[in-house]
C-alpha cells in the first residue's frame, strides 16, 4: 500500500520529534538525578560539619567523647514527626551517623551495628583523614549488592583539634526516600514531555493536513480548469500557495485565450461560409438578365444573409465582452414580473408568427430580485425566443416563477422535444439545432450567452426534456454576494 505524502511526512515528523523527545527526556532525567544528589549532598555536608565542630569541643585525652551526640540521636529517633514533603510522608528521622578515630576505627555508630569496624579503606573516611573531601554512595550492606538493594549516601567531615585531624564524622542518608521523590518528579517530567509531544504531534498533523489540503485544492482547481469548467480561484493563508494559484490561473487564461481565438475563428469561419456563399452566388446571378421578380428574390437573399452575418458578429462581440467580465458591474433591484412582460411584448411578433399561446404563473404581482436587469432581460429573451422557435405550430408556452432554498427559479416550458445530443451540446458556441421545420434560424450563441450571464449572477442554467415538453430553467441567489 502506497502511503500518501502527508502520511509519510507525518510519520517522518513523528519519528524525528519522538527521537528528540526521548533523548532530551533521558538527558533531563539524568540532570534531575544529579540535581537531587547535589542538593542532598549539600545539606549533608553542612550537617556533618556542624556535628563535627560540636564534637571538637569534647575531645579529651586523645579520645572523642560521643556521649552527648549519642543522647542527641537517641532522643531524635524517639521523636515522632509529621511532615508531608510533596508526595513523601515522613514520620521519623532517617539520618544516621558514625564516628571513626584517626586510625579509621568506628568509635560510635548511631545504629549501634558497626562499632569497632575498620572503615579506614572506605572512601569517605580515607579521603577525609587525608585532608580531602570524602563522600560516597554505596550499598548499605556489602553482601547485598543486587539491583534494588538499599543504598546510602555518606558525607564526611573532619574532627579537628588544633588543626590536626583526630577523627572523622560521617553522616549517612538512605537513598530510598530520595529515589521516591525523584521517581515522582521523573513521572511528572515524563508526563509533561508526553503532553508537549502530543501537542506538537497535533500541531504537526494540522500543519500536514493543511499543507496537503492546500495542495489538493490546487490540484482540484487545476483539474477543473483542465476540463474547461469555470471555478473561483482558491484562497490560502500561505502567500506562496496564493501565488501558485494565481500563476495557474494566469497560465489557464493564456491557454484559454489561444484556444478561444482558435475556436472562435474556426466557428466564425464555418458560420460565415454559408451566407457568404449565398451572397456570392446571388451577386453572380444578378449580373445576368432575369425577370424583376427573380432579381428581387436574390436581393432579399443577399439582405437576409447580410443580416445573419451582422447578427452573428454582434452576438460574438457581446459574448466576448461578457466573458471578459469577472463580476457584475451593475447590480440593482428590479421587478422580474415587469421585465418578463416587457420581453414578451418585444417577442410578440415571433409569438404571433408561430401561433403560440403563453401562460404566466406566479408573476401577477411584482417580484423584486437583485441582478443586472439588462443582462437578465437578454438571458430571458434568448430562452423565450428559443422556446418559441422550438415549439410546434400553435404550441403552448408556460412561464412560472418560485423561490426555492434562497434561490430565484424561473421556468420556461414549451411543447417541443430535444434529442439527448442536442441537450448535451446546447450551450456550446455556434451549436444550433434545427427548428420544427428543419431550419437553423439561430446563430448558436444564444444559450452560450445566457450561460455566461447566469455565471456572472452566481447562478445556473439547465435545459431538459420533461413531460409534454422542454424545460429551460435558470436559478440565481436571492442575495448576490460580492465577487472579487
Steps between C-alpha positions, in 0.01 A plus 500: 500500500641833395499760774386851419747785517328649805512168687866446412584854611307448823675167571842658436405793723384256770824298486725807513300678769452180702873420484599851605241497779629167632862623487427826681275322752781255577747784539255695717452198726876468543531870578210474744669206679826692521320810630329293773830345604678834505222659704500214751879493519511872572266456798694198626840674493354791692353260758824299529707817544273634775509171692875461453558852630293427814704184565829687479413665830467159666838352404665392826821304560526410134152348512185624325216529753188378319265491797327827428448433130378148583231644724406747227442225245320275751247772583464596132419141401231488768332818383206466259467753223219556253638650181337480156786580264323526167408137426712356785365463851768498773428404863854444633854602423705262288831684536779282639852577616820320585831628636843356434827584674822597326567132422162461324347281775130562568465636854133590475212391275150641548356163391728312742592243233851588385692611811857370485496445122799617298377763250841631413463378143153646451515792262334753730734422793819446298473829305398704804790370711726600210367856521274471198124508448360155561161375380354185352178338384501122545295204608420498869616144545806367312334163450183649346599656172222384270295751306230637729693442822516791740756773440624782718663834438792574737668837546789548746650798683828502694516540877791735563691595812757775457491449120572130536246244381419273792200328352226495240125555539295345221133577445297224333182562303294215350450550127155337479296807614693711253433246226130507583491877460714472189267235351202731549681791336617277216141389446383860494779590259407205276135604502592858413720383213230262374243780519732735313569222248129442456437870444792516257366195315154655482646824368712301256196305384298819453784662308548188289126476440482869412795466265360199317151650499642811334676283242176305443312827446761607247483163321120509494508859373745407223300189403176697493650758267655225289146369438400845376282577802497835672604502863577777745869528583558350848646717772763386750647637822848426365603761245709246308194286428311814401777588256494148358122512453535838329769359272273206408215739429722718285628197310143378442394847384785505251407154370132592497582808298672293234229233495234771505642670191552171319150377583336829410685532172401145407139550605470843344648375172256210496199720579591771248570252223132434419378866483814606312443221247137609470598865448767405245260279303220759505738777393628290210147418384397865521755583230286303256172602340200374699146599584453775759329258739801268496734794551300610802517150644881488467526850654293377794732200533801735510328719760406199715854360481643840590265530796603154617870588480439828681305323774777242533773764533297704751429194715868396496602848616240493778612155612867601496424801720304280737772235529756764593294606802589350838208657682183698436549871449142601570304322775158647573160395626226480238162342430551166323129478413507831313824403322349174370184672382707760312704224337183317393376818336831529314467137386134536410564492123683167536219368722237598245699354212508162676138527622633439849305551822672609821396432860666685791483368858595662830599821321174691539649718771837673524791263563803697617837342420866603502725495195588678179160570345634547146698174499220298658256637243735386222533158662124457546437636149730238351320224690156626397598530133656153506188356664277657233714393205530142627127465571260344254266733316217621723690364797471609861772661712485535878714736710501455879696635796569379853754551775672177609761470777614861474508486117291676238374236257351585161359218286418531128318197355398430142339200327799409286759227539881496483718203424747403772801605294343844453458544876862395557635752246241774536733737685792461258590804293365490145297185560148537368235231459237502230157640574180303462504587129860383461645851467796644698394854584731573791870590519579227753619759755179577690520229765876548540426869556228413754734264685762777538233734635390247763863431595545871573185481714649204695218290362433208267314429179374156397313351207311172523216297352202473731151360468326660201787729405839660568592688818750786504577599860716774647585547866697767685531602868242722663791697648799539271842479664773742398756333273868580467 
